[in-house]
Amino acid sequence: MRDQKSTLLNDTRVRGWIAQALVLAILLGLAWYGMYNVGQNLQKAGITTGFGFLSEPSGFDIGQTLIPYSSKSSYFDALKVGILNTLLVSVFGIIASTILGFFLGVIRLSPNWLIAKMAGAYTEMIRNIPLLLQVLFWYLAILAPLPGPRAALNFQDVIFLCNRGMQIPKPVWEPGCGVVLVSIGVAILASVALIFWARRRQVMTGQRFPAVLVSLALLVAVPLAALVATDFPVSWDVPALRGFNFRGGVTILPELIALWLSLTLYSATFIGEYVRAGIMAVDKGQREAAEALGYRPWLMYRMVIIPQAMRVVTPPLIGQHLTLIKNSSLAVVIGYPDLVHVFAGTALNQSGQAVEIICITIAVYLTISLVISAFLNWYNNKFALRGF
Amino acid sequence: MAEEKWQPSPSLPSPDLGTGVIGWLRQNLFSTPGNSLLSLLGIAILVVTVPPFVQWAILQANWFGDSRAVCDAAAAEGSTGACWVFINVRMDVFLYGFYPELERWRVNYTALVLGFSLIPLLLPDWFKGVRNQIVLGLVGTVCALAIFGVIPAAFMAAYLFMPLLLVRIPGADIGGLASGQGALSNVMRLALAAGVGVALYYLVFFLVEQNAAFPIALAGTMTVLVPLFMGRLSATIWRWALLFTVFPVFAYFMLSGDVFGLTHVETHYWGGLFLSLVVSGTGLGSALPIGILLALGRRSELPVIRVSCVTFIEFIRGVPLVSVLFLASVMFPLFLPDNLTIDKLLRALVGIAFFYAAYMAEVIRGGLQAIPKGQYEAAEALGWTYWKMMGVIILPQTLRLVIPGLSNNFLSLLKDTTLVAVIGLLDLLGIAKAAMADTEWLGFTKEAYIFAGIVFWILCFAMSRYFLYLEKKYHMNYQ
């Protein structure tokens, strides 16, 4: 009898079932206990659960809104404003950090000793300092002590920089500007088509066409021609000092500048390292072959090295972009109205709906990262080298 | 006819411009017009940025003094340097936060014990022999005696020499407790450890101090479990075991107090570099073990365990640490019954540990996948249990492989401990911000942040170099 028991206990499958049943029971028990307590606590605090609060007026203002918003707007509008602000700083940060990162990665491998060492020193210095410290440094130590609006740093009477942010001119569209907007769209479509056609032709015939230069020219010339033809229906609303503050133009919040700058500078050091690793992963023979064919360095990088390095660089690069989006939540410490600050901060304090609001915030970030991960998987399946 | 032997002409000296300083400059900085332009640009950037910074931070700076008047006087004379007096005067706060001045020796003492227990673990090459370990123990004891007195020195000695004594205890295998296999002997071991725990609890409860009973019993149980499940251990493994069982309880007693006549210091007095090190130390210590368990769970053949681990890992990796900290500080208390409150610091520590555990798990999973299948099969062919196979064969190889990934995660963790400032804990950054708000010292933001930045830079840089050393030491070739 005892023998049979112990063999049953020693059967891996039986033990597996027991272990799973235990884990499941513990998890479900904890979940039930937590939910029970939440219900009790909320009842005591007199907070009604559910997502009904989203349609109620929020009652607070937000410093930077990309869509119309006032304190009479609903919590849902506040959520949208927060998401858009997060995406705004993330997109600009991703673009700038990618450019700076590629630049850093390439010049760290440059034969120029001084430049390579400077890029190395920059990388080692910036990436070993916490991002939060850098955000606070730019915001509190650099931007906050700038002079007030009256003594603002003046760039040609068009752009001003003061402790309330950067003032830049705003385009004002007058009647008849539709043609210009359409022409911009046409120019973009035409350049995309041109780049595809040029690539195709190169694959078919081997002849290169300066598609990038021509499309740049298109992007400048077509809208310019439209502007001339319609007699300039766009004017600029230039900021000017009136009393104690600037009127007109667009204000870029100092919080946005500080966050964007620190995200860019910090993220670029990591991207630089990925790019350097990617370039070093390209076989030496490829470089020698390009040199033997008489390629100039720029063309060699453009046509031979970078396309192959991109295979290695892209997965960590996209991972870094994802990290940047998540890091943009540091906005909360300097008060840039991003998703966490507006929604998980102000809205949470106003409404008291902690559970719902934290869940929504987390769900938004999860969605963003799942979308990007899906893209990354697609990219890997499409471009990864196979058969090695 | 005498044949003239061919004599090679002596080789020419290398061209003047290819050697020496000028040659180096020509090759490395001015090889092509484009390169020259870049070099000039680089020199220009250096000239614009470095001298003014050196002027500000060193040459014109005010270093010594005891009040703001020193800096103001210098500024009135036209000096535009940094005011390091600010840092000097507030150094205590930057180091300890608002920890009571009379009790700060406890922080120092804990740090000293931690330092001496870590040295032999971090530099195993120097402490292979017993002699060096004894020397280290003696040095530690003398240090503690000189600085802190007799009782701290006695604990230090006990803690440092314990591993050397423990390996010399002859292993009596009573009832096959240490060597037995199968579920029944596991249950027996657990029962024995639990018995030791209960006995310890009542012993301490009635004979020593009530407050100390539970932590000591817990540490005792954990310590007994180690040899019961792992068999005879080396001194190094014992040091690791003590670091994870005895040291946390000791540190908790020392820092928090309320036992053995130590005053109670609540965690909201903790701050500064001390708090940063507490957060990063517990984070580093707990994230890796949890991460290993999660990685093993993710590769488990049991669907319930696999699915829960995958869900947890992917969930955590999809959200920012700030939102996890918010979750821990705002939402988590709602999940607890009214009468139960968990310290804010502890909640933040748990949040950080689990957050980074998910990232560690992914790194370790990569390493597990890279271990050749033959290693698993060989262990299974020997009839080893799952945990023995993992602990002895697979994980040691895996951890070696993933050192670079772990190093990245450890560094991120160290840097991200600053985020606890977001939920109101006064770590080095939080203290810097609080110090700036002092009305006597308004306007020295740059100094405070540059000081904090230098401290973090030194910590991170040292850690990255240490991991490079580990990477070289444990480099493996599968060829």
Interface residues (C-beta under 8 A of the other chain):
Chain A: S6 L9 N10 R15 G16 A19 Q20 V23 L24 L27 Y33 G34 N37 V38 Q40 N41 L42 K44 I107 S110 P111 N112 W113 L114 I115 M118 E124 M125 N128 I129 P130 L131 L132 L133 Q134 L136 F137 L140 A141 A144 P145 K326 N327 S329 L330 V332 V333 V340 A344 L348 A354 V355 I358 T361 I362 Y365 L366 S369 L370
Chain B: N28 L29 S31 N35 L38 S39 L41 G42 I43 I45 L46 G182 A183 L184 E301 L302 P303 V304 I305 S308 F315 R317 G318 V319 P320 L321 V322 S323 F326 L327 V330 M331 L334 F335 L336 P337 D338 L411 K415 D416 T418 L419 A421 V422 L429 K433 M436 G443 T445 K446 Y449 I450 A452 G453 F456 W457 C460 F461 S464
